[in-house]
Amino acid sequence: MVSPAAGSVALVTFPFSDLSGSKLRPAIVLDSVVALLKGGASHRD
């Protein structure tokens, strides 16, 4: 198995919040941490 390089995009299986299933999502590899790429804008009040 090949480890992706830092800064590359990888497909990662992320579970749903209720753990009923999961979905393949793109993520950026940050050294030994993976950051989820989320589409759309988020809004906080």
Backbone torsions as a table, in degrees:
resi	resn	phi	psi	omega
1	MET	NA	133.9	-178.5
2	VAL	-96.3	132.9	176.4
3	SER	-84.0	131.4	179.0
4	PRO	-69.6	148.3	-179.6
5	ALA	-77.9	151.9	177.0
6	ALA	-57.8	135.8	-179.2
7	GLY	93.2	-10.2	179.5
8	SER	-85.6	162.6	178.6
9	VAL	-102.9	132.9	-179.9
10	ALA	-129.9	153.2	173.2
11	LEU	-90.4	126.6	-175.8
12	VAL	-127.2	141.6	176.5
13	THR	-82.5	115.2	177.6
14	PHE	-108.1	131.8	179.3
15	PRO	-77.3	152.4	171.9
16	PHE	-68.2	157.0	-176.4
17	SER	-61.3	-29.8	178.6
18	ASP	-91.6	5.7	178.1
19	LEU	60.1	23.2	178.9
20	SER	-79.4	-12.6	-179.5
21	GLY	-177.9	-166.1	-179.9
22	SER	-150.9	169.6	-178.7
23	LYS	-143.3	140.5	174.6
24	LEU	-74.4	126.8	-179.0
25	ARG	-132.8	148.4	174.7
26	PRO	-73.4	146.5	178.6
27	ALA	-145.1	150.5	176.0
28	ILE	-95.2	133.3	178.9
29	VAL	-86.0	121.3	178.9
30	LEU	-115.9	96.5	-177.6
31	ASP	52.4	-102.5	179.1
32	SER	-112.1	13.1	-179.1
33	VAL	-118.6	145.2	178.1
34	VAL	-112.6	131.9	178.7
35	ALA	-109.4	129.0	179.9
36	LEU	-71.0	135.1	173.0
37	LEU	-94.7	119.9	-177.8
38	LYS	-113.0	130.7	177.9
39	GLY	-78.9	154.6	178.2
40	GLY	83.0	170.8	-179.3
41	ALA	-97.6	146.7	174.5
42	SER	-105.6	153.6	-177.1
43	HIS	-136.2	128.6	176.7
44	ARG	-120.0	140.4	175.0
45	ASP	-101.4	NA	NA
